[in-house]
């Protein structure tokens, strides 16, 4: 499942869970306001440590490809995750 960046930007960032799966270096250089950084290699192997099946998570990477692949896997395990189309690069163009 994914969401268009324009629709995502209409959401109240204070009331949603946003996860940046890029590496820590990229996250520190810039990220979506309100997001937390959980690099994909941590999240994929420890998803039950970081995620609650009763919550919805918006997940992004640089381009939206890695986050979409991860979202598909997490959703197959019963988590409610949504990939942000175009990732951080698209966010920078649209914000």
C-alpha positions in Angstrom: 0.0 0.0 0.0 1.2 3.5 -0.7 0.2 7.1 -0.5 0.8 10.0 -3.0 3.1 12.7 -1.5 0.4 15.4 -2.0 -2.1 13.4 0.0 0.5 12.6 2.6 1.3 16.3 3.0 -2.3 17.0 3.9 -2.1 14.7 7.0 -1.5 16.1 10.5 2.1 15.1 11.2 1.6 15.4 14.9 -0.9 12.5 14.9 0.7 9.9 12.7 3.7 7.6 12.9 6.3 8.3 10.3 9.4 6.1 9.9 12.5 7.0 7.9 14.2 3.8 6.9 17.3 5.5 5.3 20.7 5.2 7.0 21.3 7.5 10.0 23.7 9.7 8.1 21.0 10.6 5.5 18.4 11.1 8.2 20.6 13.5 10.0 21.1 15.5 6.8 17.4 16.0 6.6 14.1 14.2 7.2 10.4 14.6 7.3 9.3 16.5 10.4 8.1 14.2 13.1 9.7 11.1 11.6 11.8 8.7 13.5 14.8 6.9 12.0 14.8 3.1 12.0 17.1 2.0 9.2 15.6 -0.7 7.1 18.1 -3.4 8.1 17.0 -2.9 11.8 13.3 -2.8 11.0 13.1 -5.8 8.8 14.8 -8.1 11.3 13.2 -6.6 14.5 9.8 -5.4 13.3 8.0 -6.7 16.3 10.3 -4.6 18.5 9.5 -1.4 16.7 5.9 -1.8 15.4 2.5 -2.3 17.0 -0.1 -4.1 14.9 -2.8 -1.7 16.2 -1.1 1.4 14.7 -0.6 2.7 11.2 2.9 3.6 10.0 4.0 5.8 7.1 7.4 4.6 5.9 9.8 6.3 3.5 13.2 5.9 2.0 15.0 8.1 -0.6 12.9 7.2 -3.7 10.0 5.1 -2.4 11.2 1.8 -3.9 12.8 0.3 -0.7 10.0 1.5 1.5 7.3 0.0 -0.8 9.1 -3.4 -0.8 9.4 -3.2 3.0 5.8 -2.2 3.4 4.6 -5.1 1.3 6.6 -7.5 3.5 5.4 -5.9 6.8 1.8 -5.9 5.7 2.1 -9.6 4.9 2.9 -10.1 8.6 -0.2 -8.2 9.6 1.2 -4.8 10.2 -0.5 -1.6 8.8 2.2 0.2 6.9 2.0 2.7 4.1 4.8 3.6 1.7 5.2 7.3 0.8 5.4 7.5 -3.0 8.6 9.1 -4.2 10.2 9.0 -0.7 12.2 11.9 0.7 13.3 13.1 -2.7 9.7 13.7 -3.7 8.9 15.3 -0.3 11.7 17.9 -0.9 10.1 18.8 -4.3 6.6 19.1 -2.9 6.9 20.6 0.5 
